[in-house]
């Protein structure tokens, strides 16, 4: 009996000891799990994965970029068809073509401030809907001044998305996928050079018309409606998508960013938001921005002080070079190529000789007006040429998206700009029409480098400055487009080869600046020590 009691006591003691050990282990696991659930923002972002949520963000941002491009250059296909109805002179055409760029340039700084102040999505969503409404309204213009004012106002609203979208797209992806995401999104810009002339080819040559409340609708007016579709579709997607979690972290703190990360995780992993394995985001940075305009000005001043000053100088001058060649030259290319294809002479002549002949013909001719009747002629060859160029741009953008991670951003950018600079010089001196055309189209591929430059720049600017920095960078770029277009217009007739050579040397030489681009890690560490988030 005593032996049995002794055995029973030892058994109970053993069971209690095992139970205590199990409880201790369980407590350790719980404490460990609790520590794992308190992670830094970048680790929490990585846990959201990459899937259909990111694909929707990419599609939405791509449609926004497509909308910006179509609103910016769409009028170049309208002015010829509308020249009689609106009595457009050459000066009027130039103003109408530049109207959207004027609006974008004049309001970029304002939208950059608003994007950093109130959020990327909060700025883009209402402005896209409003820009579509104004764009459609502008199609009902009855004179050139009404059209000009409405197109400038449309440009002002389009400006909200033109650069803010790069900040939003970059912030919705991890650092390792950011460059590729921006490159793939930018590929939609090239689609505008295929879709726009395609739609113009289908709609503008039509001879139909109908009336809306007594107002006569002709093809060129309906064509203006068609390019609003991408922006409206993007608005629907953006209405569902959340604000950038990086912006929320910077502006409102970790608690505001956590639900967005949980939503991203849920859609990427096909799970519930409650399953997101992060309970709390820990951040050591304290955003050094105060409320209101004074705080914004103080933050903006950081762009013009070391270490960001060097980045601002290099990125903005480089973007000026990109747009000066690609957009500045583009407005002249359809007519140049059309003249080359129409050249029946057996003698091979250079692009510059063709340009000289074109300017001479323009001086000696005027708009045909017989008994007050004006006949506008739209050459369909311009549409097919533009579509072919757009296809080349699309292939280039897709190649960037595929290889940018392997090759490296700076290396890829330098290669494109250097080759495009040499192609610009060669295009002016090669007498063979086919080779000159190929070199000219290759030179215009410099515009594709803008997406790489954006991917390079977006990494170094803190969240509270990113939208502003990108908006100002693209404002400087579009200024380069206006400067380039006007310089070429003033010099092509008499100094064509010199103009092409200067543009080519400036483009190829601009790659030297990127060589001095600082390491992003060094900039980020220095700015984080000042209390700014990334």
C-alpha positions in Angstrom: 0.0 0.0 0.0 2.8 2.3 1.0 4.7 1.4 -2.2 1.7 2.1 -4.3 1.2 5.5 -2.7 4.9 6.3 -3.3 4.7 5.3 -6.9 1.5 7.4 -7.4 3.2 10.5 -5.8 6.2 10.2 -8.1 3.9 9.9 -11.2 1.9 13.0 -10.2 5.1 14.9 -9.6 6.4 13.9 -13.0 3.1 14.9 -14.7 3.2 18.3 -12.9 6.8 18.9 -14.0 5.9 18.1 -17.6 2.9 20.4 -17.4 5.0 23.3 -16.1 7.6 22.8 -18.9 4.8 22.8 -21.5 3.3 26.0 -20.1 6.8 27.6 -20.1 7.3 26.6 -23.7 3.8 27.9 -24.7 4.6 31.2 -23.0 7.9 31.5 -24.8 6.2 30.8 -28.1 3.5 33.5 -27.4 6.2 36.0 -26.4 8.2 35.2 -29.5 5.1 35.5 -31.7 4.3 38.8 -30.1 7.7 40.1 -30.9 7.5 38.9 -34.5 4.2 40.8 -35.0 5.9 44.1 -34.2 7.9 44.7 -37.4 9.3 47.7 -39.3 7.3 49.1 -42.2 9.6 47.7 -45.0 9.3 44.1 -43.5 5.6 44.5 -43.2 5.4 45.7 -46.8 7.4 42.7 -48.0 4.9 40.3 -46.3 2.1 41.7 -48.4 3.6 39.8 -51.4 3.2 40.6 -55.1 0.1 39.6 -56.9 -3.2 40.7 -58.4 -3.4 43.8 -56.2 -0.1 45.1 -57.6 -1.2 44.2 -61.1 -4.4 46.3 -60.6 -2.2 49.2 -59.4 0.0 48.8 -62.4 -2.9 48.8 -64.8 -4.5 51.8 -63.1 -1.3 53.9 -63.2 -0.7 52.8 -66.8 -4.1 54.0 -67.8 -3.4 57.3 -66.0 -0.1 57.7 -67.9 -1.9 56.8 -71.1 -4.6 59.5 -70.3 -1.9 62.2 -69.6 -0.2 61.4 -72.9 -3.4 61.4 -75.0 -4.6 64.7 -73.5 -1.2 66.3 -74.1 -0.6 65.4 -77.7 -4.1 64.6 -79.0 -4.7 68.0 -80.3 -2.0 67.6 -82.9 -4.4 65.3 -84.8 -7.3 67.7 -84.4 -5.9 71.0 -85.6 -5.8 70.1 -89.3 -9.3 68.8 -89.3 -10.7 71.8 -87.3 -8.7 74.5 -89.1 -11.6 75.6 -91.4 -14.4 75.4 -88.8 -12.4 77.3 -86.2 -10.5 79.4 -88.7 -7.1 78.4 -87.4 -4.0 80.1 -88.5 -0.5 78.6 -88.1 0.0 80.7 -85.0 -3.3 79.4 -83.6 -2.3 75.8 -84.2 0.9 76.3 -82.3 -0.9 77.7 -79.3 -3.6 75.0 -79.3 -0.9 72.3 -79.6 1.0 73.8 -76.7 -2.1 74.6 -74.5 -2.1 71.4 -72.5 1.7 71.7 -71.9 1.1 75.3 -70.7 -1.4 74.1 -68.2 0.8 71.2 -67.0 3.9 73.3 -66.6 2.1 76.2 -64.8 0.5 74.1 -62.1 3.0 71.3 -61.6 4.4 72.9 -58.4 1.0 73.4 -56.9 -0.1 69.8 -57.6 3.2 68.6 -56.1 2.5 70.4 -52.9 -1.1 69.2 -52.8 0.0 65.6 -53.5 2.5 65.7 -50.6 0.0 67.5 -48.3 -3.3 65.6 -48.9 -2.2 62.4 -50.6 -1.6 61.0 -54.0 -5.0 59.3 -54.5 -6.8 62.3 -53.0 -5.3 64.6 -55.7 -5.5 62.3 -58.7 -9.0 61.0 -58.5 -11.1 64.2 -58.6 -8.7 65.9 -61.0 -9.0 63.0 -63.5 -12.8 63.2 -63.5 -12.7 67.0 -63.8 -10.2 66.9 -66.6 -12.3 64.5 -68.6 -15.4 66.8 -68.1 -13.4 69.8 -69.3 -11.9 67.9 -72.2 -15.3 66.9 -73.5 -16.5 70.5 -72.9 -13.6 71.8 -75.0 -14.9 69.7 -78.0 -17.9 72.0 -78.2 -15.7 75.1 -78.7 -17.0 77.5 -81.3 -13.8 79.6 -81.8 -10.1 79.2 -81.2 -9.9 81.3 -78.0 -12.6 79.2 -76.3 -10.7 76.1 -77.4 -7.4 77.5 -76.2 -8.7 78.4 -72.7 -10.5 75.1 -72.2 -7.4 73.1 -73.3 -5.2 75.1 -70.9 -7.6 74.4 -68.0 -7.7 70.7 -69.0 -3.9 70.7 -68.9 -4.0 72.3 -65.4 -6.1 69.3 -64.2 -4.1 66.7 -66.1 -1.0 68.0 -64.4 -2.2 66.6 -61.1 -1.7 63.1 -62.4 1.2 63.6 -64.8 3.9 63.2 -62.2 2.1 62.2 -59.0 1.2 58.9 -60.6 5.0 58.0 -60.5 5.1 58.6 -56.8 2.0 56.5 -56.2 3.1 53.6 -58.4 6.5 53.6 -56.9 5.2 53.7 -53.3 2.8 50.7 -54.0 5.8 48.4 -54.7 8.8 47.2 -52.8 12.2 48.6 -53.5 13.3 45.6 -55.5 10.2 45.8 -57.9 9.8 49.6 -58.0 12.0 50.3 -61.1 10.4 47.5 -63.1 6.9 48.7 -62.1 7.6 52.2 -63.2 9.0 51.0 -66.5 6.0 48.7 -67.2 3.6 51.5 -66.3 5.4 53.9 -68.6 5.0 51.5 -71.5 1.4 52.7 -71.6 2.7 56.1 -72.8 3.9 54.4 -76.0 0.5 52.9 -76.5 -0.9 56.4 -76.9 1.2 56.8 -80.0 -0.6 53.8 -81.4 -4.1 54.3 -80.1 -4.4 58.0 -80.9 -3.5 57.8 -84.6 -5.5 54.6 -84.8 -8.6 56.3 -83.5 -7.9 59.4 -85.6 -7.6 57.2 -88.7 -11.0 55.6 -88.0 -12.9 58.7 -86.9 -11.5 61.9 -88.4 -11.7 61.1 -92.2 -15.4 60.4 -91.8 -17.9 62.5 -93.6 -20.8 62.0 -91.1 -22.3 64.5 -88.7 -25.3 64.8 -86.3 -26.8 67.3 -84.0 -27.1 67.5 -80.2 -29.5 70.1 -79.0 -28.9 72.0 -82.2 -25.1 71.8 -82.0 -23.5 70.1 -85.0 -21.2 67.2 -84.1 -18.5 66.4 -86.7 -15.8 63.7 -86.5 -13.0 65.7 -84.9 -15.2 66.7 -82.0 -16.2 63.0 -81.4 -12.5 62.1 -81.6 -11.8 64.4 -78.7 -14.3 62.4 -76.6 -12.6 59.1 -77.4 -9.3 59.9 -75.7 -11.1 60.6 -72.3 -11.9 56.9 -71.9 -8.6 55.7 -70.3 -8.8 58.5 -67.6 -12.4 57.6 -66.7 -11.7 53.9 -66.5 -8.6 54.6 -64.3 -10.9 56.8 -62.1 -13.2 53.8 -61.4 -10.2 51.6 -60.4 -8.6 54.4 -58.3 -12.0 54.9 -56.5 -11.5 51.3 -55.2 -7.8 51.4 -54.6 -6.5 52.8 -51.3 -4.1 55.7 -50.6 -0.4 54.9 -50.7 0.6 53.2 -47.4 4.0 55.0 -47.5 2.2 58.3 -47.7 -0.1 57.3 -44.8 2.9 56.2 -42.8 4.5 59.6 -43.4 1.4 61.8 -42.9 -0.7 59.9 -40.3 1.6 57.3 -38.7 1.8 53.5 -38.7 -1.8 52.9 -37.5 -3.1 54.5 -40.7 -0.8 52.5 -43.0 -1.5 49.1 -41.4 -5.0 48.6 -42.8 -3.8 49.3 -46.3 -1.0 46.7 -46.0 -3.6 44.2 -44.7 -5.8 44.9 -47.7 -2.9 44.4 -50.1 -2.0 41.1 -48.3 -5.6 39.9 -48.5 -5.9 40.3 -52.2 -2.4 39.1 -53.1 -2.7 36.0 -50.9 -6.5 35.3 -51.3 -6.9 35.5 -47.6 -8.8 37.6 -45.1 -7.4 40.9 -43.9 -7.4 39.5 -40.3 -4.9 37.0 -41.4 -2.2 39.6 -42.0 0.6 38.5 -39.7 1.5 42.0 -38.5 -0.2 43.5 -35.6 1.8 46.7 -35.2 4.3 48.6 -37.3 7.3 50.0 -35.5 9.0 53.1 -36.9 12.0 54.9 -35.5 11.5 58.0 -37.8 9.6 61.0 -36.7 8.3 62.9 -39.7 9.9 66.4 -39.6 7.0 68.3 -41.0 4.6 70.6 -39.4 1.1 71.3 -40.5 0.0 73.9 -43.0 1.8 75.8 -45.6 4.8 76.8 -43.4 5.6 73.1 -42.8 5.4 72.4 -46.5 7.7 75.2 -47.4 10.2 74.0 -44.8 10.1 70.5 -46.3 10.4 71.8 -49.9 13.5 73.8 -48.9 15.2 70.4 -48.2 15.2 69.8 -51.9 17.6 72.7 -52.4 20.0 71.7 -49.6 22.5 68.9 -49.4 22.3 66.0 -49.8 19.2 66.3 -52.0 20.4 69.3 -54.0 22.8 67.2 -56.0 20.0 64.8 -56.9 17.6 67.6 -57.9 20.2 69.2 -60.1 21.2 66.0 -61.9 17.7 64.6 -62.3 16.1 67.8 -63.5 18.8 68.7 -66.0 18.7 65.1 -67.3 14.9 65.2 -67.7 15.2 68.5 -69.5 17.5 66.8 -72.0 15.2 63.8 -72.4 12.1 65.9 -73.2 14.1 68.4 -75.3 15.0 65.7 -77.8 12.1 63.4 -77.7 9.1 65.8 -77.5 10.8 68.8 -79.0 11.7 66.8 -82.1 8.5 64.7 -82.2 6.2 67.5 -83.3 8.2 67.9 -86.5 8.6 64.2 -87.3 5.3 63.3 -89.0 5.7 66.0 -91.6 9.4 65.2 -92.1 8.7 61.5 -92.6 5.7 62.2 -94.8 7.9 64.4 -97.0 10.5 61.6 -97.2 8.0 59.0 -98.2 6.6 61.4 -100.8 10.0 62.1 -102.3 10.0 60.7 -105.9 13.5 61.9 -106.8 16.0 59.1 -107.6 18.7 61.2 -105.9 19.2 60.4 -102.3 18.9 63.5 -100.1 19.3 64.1 -96.4 16.6 65.0 -93.9 17.9 68.5 -93.7 17.5 69.0 -97.5 13.9 67.7 -97.2 13.2 70.1 -94.3 14.6 73.0 -96.3 12.4 72.1 -99.3 9.4 71.8 -97.0 10.0 75.2 -95.4 10.4 76.8 -98.9 7.1 75.2 -100.0 5.4 76.5 -96.9 6.5 80.0 -97.6 5.3 79.9 -101.1 1.9 78.5 -100.4 -1.1 79.5 -98.3 -4.4 78.0 -97.3 -6.7 77.6 -100.3 -9.8 79.6 -100.0 -12.2 79.8 -102.9 -15.3 82.0 -102.6 -15.1 81.7 -98.8 -15.0 77.9 -98.8 -12.2 76.3 -96.9 -11.2 72.7 -97.5 -9.2 70.9 -94.8 -7.0 68.0 -96.0 -6.0 65.3 -93.6 -3.3 63.0 -94.9 -3.9 59.5 -93.6 -0.2 58.6 -94.1 0.5 60.6 -91.0 -1.6 58.2 -88.9 0.1 55.1 -90.2 3.6 56.6 -89.7 2.7 57.6 -86.2 1.4 54.2 -85.4 4.6 52.6 -86.6 6.6 54.9 -84.4 4.4 54.1 -81.5 5.0 50.4 -82.0 8.8 51.0 -81.8 8.4 53.0 -78.6 6.2 50.2 -77.1 8.9 47.6 -77.9 11.5 49.8 -76.3 9.4 50.3 -73.1 8.7 46.6 -72.9 12.5 45.9 -73.2 13.1 48.3 -70.4 10.6 46.5 -68.2 12.2 43.2 -68.9 15.9 44.0 -68.5 16.1 47.1 -66.2 16.6 44.9 -63.1 19.3 42.8 -64.8 21.2 45.6 -66.5 20.8 48.3 -63.8 19.0 51.6 -64.0 21.9 53.9 -64.5 23.6 51.7 -67.1 20.3 51.3 -69.1 19.7 55.1 -69.0 23.2 56.0 -70.1 23.1 53.5 -72.9 19.8 54.7 -74.3 20.7 58.4 -74.1 24.1 58.0 -75.6 22.8 55.9 -78.5 19.9 58.3 -79.1 22.3 61.2 -79.1 24.5 59.6 -81.8 21.4 58.7 -83.8 20.3 62.3 -83.8 23.5 63.5 -85.2 23.6 60.6 -87.8 20.0 61.3 -88.9 21.0 64.7 -90.2 23.9 63.5 -92.3 22.8 60.1 -93.7 21.6 60.6 -97.3 19.7 57.2 -97.6 16.0 57.7 -96.8 15.5 54.4 -95.0 18.6 54.7 -92.8 17.8 58.3 -92.0 14.2 57.3 -91.0 15.5 54.5 -88.8 17.9 56.8 -87.1 15.3 59.5 -86.6 12.9 57.0 -84.9 15.8 55.7 -82.8 16.6 59.2 -81.7 13.0 59.7 -80.5 13.3 56.6 -78.3 15.1 59.0 -75.9 11.6 59.6 -74.5 11.6 56.1 -73.1 14.5 57.0 -70.9 12.2 59.3 -68.9 10.7 56.2 -67.1 14.2 55.0 -66.1 15.1 58.4 -64.8 11.9 58.5 -62.8 12.8 55.1 -61.3 16.3 56.4 -60.4 15.0 59.6 -58.8 12.0 58.2 -56.9 14.2 56.2 -54.5 16.2 59.2 -53.1 13.3 61.6 -52.2 11.5 61.2 -48.9 7.8 60.4 -48.9 6.8 63.9 -47.8 8.8 65.4 -50.8 8.4 62.7 -53.4 5.3 64.0 -55.2 6.7 67.5 -55.2 10.1 66.4 -56.5 8.6 64.3 -59.3 6.2 67.1 -60.4 8.9 69.7 -60.6 11.2 67.3 -62.4 8.5 66.7 -65.1 7.7 70.4 -65.2 11.4 71.1 -66.1 11.2 68.2 -68.6 8.2 69.7 -70.4 9.9 73.1 -70.4 12.7 71.3 -72.2 10.1 70.1 -74.8 8.8 73.6 -75.4 12.4 75.0 -75.6 13.4 72.2 -78.0 10.4 72.7 -80.2 11.0 76.4 -80.5 14.7 76.1 -81.1 14.2 73.6 -83.8 11.5 75.7 -85.4 13.8 78.7 -85.5 16.9 76.8 -86.8 15.9 73.9 -88.9 15.4 75.9 -92.1 18.9 77.4 -92.3 21.0 75.6 -89.7 19.4 72.1 -89.7 22.6 70.0 -89.4 23.9 72.3 -86.7 20.6 72.0 -84.8 20.6 68.2 -85.0 24.3 68.1 -83.9 23.8 70.3 -80.9 20.8 68.3 -79.8 22.7 65.0 -80.2 25.8 66.2 -78.4 23.7 67.6 -75.5 21.7 64.4 -75.2 24.7 62.1 -75.3 26.7 64.4 -73.1 24.0 64.5 -70.4 24.8 60.9 -69.4 27.9 62.4 -67.7 25.6 63.8 -65.0 24.2 60.4 -64.0 27.8 59.1 -63.4 27.9 61.4 -60.4 24.5 60.3 -59.0 25.0 59.5 -55.3 24.2 56.1 -53.7 20.5 56.0 -52.7 21.4 54.2 -49.5 23.7 57.0 -48.4 21.0 59.7 -49.1 18.3 57.7 -47.3 20.4 57.1 -44.2 21.2 60.8 -44.0 17.6 61.9 -44.5 16.3 59.3 -42.0 18.7 60.7 -39.4 16.9 64.0 -40.0 13.6 62.3 -39.2 12.1 61.8 -42.7 10.4 58.6 -43.8 10.8 56.6 -47.0 
